[in-house]
Amino acid sequence: MRRINFMLGVAALSILLFNTGCGWEPPDRPVGSDGWLDGDMHKKFDTVADQLRGFDAAMVEVGYRYQELYWAGMDENWPYAAYQAEKIRTAMELGFVRRPGREDSAQSFLNDAMPAVERAIQMGELEEFEAAVRVVTASCNTCHALEDVGFMRVEIPDMRPSPIRAPAE
C-alpha cells in the first residue's frame, strides 16, 4: 500500500512538474494586459462577446467605409473603392454572425445595391458609380426603416473626413 501511495505521489508530482514546465496554467487565470479578462472560460467568452457588441459596432464600421467608398469613387481611385466595398461586405457579414436577425433586412442591400456599385467600380465608370451610390444610400435607409431605426438617415457625404486621396500621378 505504501508503495502504491508512493507511486501515485511520484506520478502526481511528475504531472505537476511537466505541466508547469510546459507553461500550463489554470483556465480561470486572468489574461490580457493587467488581467482584465478573468473568470472561467465561459465568463471570458462572454466578456469577449460583450466587447464585440452587436450589429451597432458593424454599422459604425460600415458608415466609415461608406464615406471612404464614396470619396474613393469620386477620386476615381478604383482600387481603394473596391477595397472599401469588400470591407463593407465583410463588416456586415461578421455583424450577422453576432445578430443573425438583421440579415433579412439587409438582403436587398447586399444582393442588389452593392453589386451595382461593385460593377461600376470594376468598369471605372464615375457616372455609373454615382448612380449606384444613390441606390446604395436608399437601400441603407430602407434597411434602417425595416429595423425600426429610420431616424438613422444616410445621405451622400458632403464633407470629406479622411485624409486618404488617390495616388499622385
SVG drawing of the C-alpha trace seen along z (x, -y; Angstrom):
<svg xmlns="http://www.w3.org/2000/svg" viewBox="-40 -69 50 71">
<polyline fill="none" stroke="black" stroke-width="0.4" points="0.0,0.0 2.8,-2.4 4.4,-1.6 1.2,-2.4 0.8,-5.7 4.5,-6.5 4.0,-5.7 0.8,-7.9 2.6,-10.7 5.5,-10.5 3.0,-10.4 1.2,-13.4 4.4,-15.3 5.6,-14.4 2.4,-15.6 2.6,-18.9 6.2,-19.5 5.5,-18.6 2.5,-20.9 4.4,-23.7 7.4,-23.3 5.1,-23.4 3.5,-26.7 0.2,-25.1 -1.8,-27.4 -5.3,-27.1 -8.1,-28.1 -9.5,-30.7 -6.3,-32.6 -6.8,-36.3 -5.4,-37.2 -4.9,-40.3 -3.0,-43.4 -3.4,-43.9 -5.6,-40.8 -8.8,-42.4 -10.1,-39.1 -10.8,-36.9 -13.1,-34.2 -13.6,-30.7 -13.6,-30.1 -17.4,-30.8 -17.1,-34.1 -14.1,-35.0 -16.0,-34.2 -19.0,-36.2 -16.7,-39.2 -15.2,-38.9 -18.6,-38.7 -19.7,-41.8 -16.6,-43.6 -17.5,-42.7 -21.0,-44.1 -24.0,-43.7 -24.8,-45.0 -24.2,-48.6 -20.5,-48.1 -20.7,-46.7 -22.7,-49.7 -20.1,-52.1 -17.6,-50.4 -19.9,-50.3 -20.7,-54.1 -17.0,-54.9 -16.3,-52.6 -19.4,-54.0 -17.8,-57.5 -14.4,-56.2 -16.1,-54.3 -17.9,-57.4 -14.8,-59.6 -12.6,-56.9 -15.1,-56.7 -15.3,-60.4 -11.5,-60.5 -11.7,-57.5 -9.4,-55.7 -11.0,-52.4 -8.7,-50.0 -9.4,-51.9 -13.1,-51.9 -13.1,-48.1 -11.3,-47.6 -13.9,-49.6 -16.8,-47.7 -15.2,-44.4 -14.8,-45.6 -18.4,-46.8 -19.5,-43.3 -17.1,-41.8 -18.2,-44.1 -21.9,-43.3 -21.3,-39.5 -19.4,-39.5 -22.2,-41.6 -24.8,-39.0 -22.9,-36.3 -23.5,-38.3 -27.0,-39.4 -28.5,-37.0 -31.9,-38.6 -30.5,-41.7 -29.6,-39.7 -33.0,-39.5 -33.5,-43.3 -30.0,-43.7 -30.5,-41.3 -31.5,-43.9 -28.5,-46.0 -26.1,-43.0 -27.7,-41.3 -28.8,-44.3 -27.3,-47.6 -23.8,-46.6 -23.3,-44.6 -24.2,-47.7 -21.5,-49.7 -19.0,-46.9 -19.8,-46.7 -19.3,-50.5 -16.0,-50.2 -14.8,-47.4 -15.7,-49.3 -14.2,-52.5 -17.3,-54.5 -17.8,-57.6 -21.4,-58.3 -22.5,-54.7 -20.7,-54.8 -22.6,-57.9 -25.9,-56.4 -25.1,-53.2 -24.1,-55.0 -27.5,-56.8 -29.1,-53.3 -26.9,-52.1 -27.8,-55.1 -31.6,-54.5 -31.0,-50.8 -29.4,-51.8 -32.4,-53.9 -34.8,-51.2 -33.0,-48.7 -32.9,-51.2 -36.7,-51.7 -37.2,-47.9 -35.2,-47.6 -37.1,-50.5 -34.1,-52.8 -35.3,-55.1 -34.1,-58.0 -30.6,-57.0 -30.9,-58.6 -28.0,-58.1 -27.1,-60.8 -24.4,-61.1 -21.4,-62.6 -20.8,-66.3 -17.8,-66.6 -14.6,-64.5 -13.3,-63.5 -10.5,-61.2 -7.0,-62.3 -6.9,-59.3 -6.7,-60.5 -6.0,-59.0 -2.3,-58.4 -0.4,-61.2 0.1,-60.5"/>
</svg>
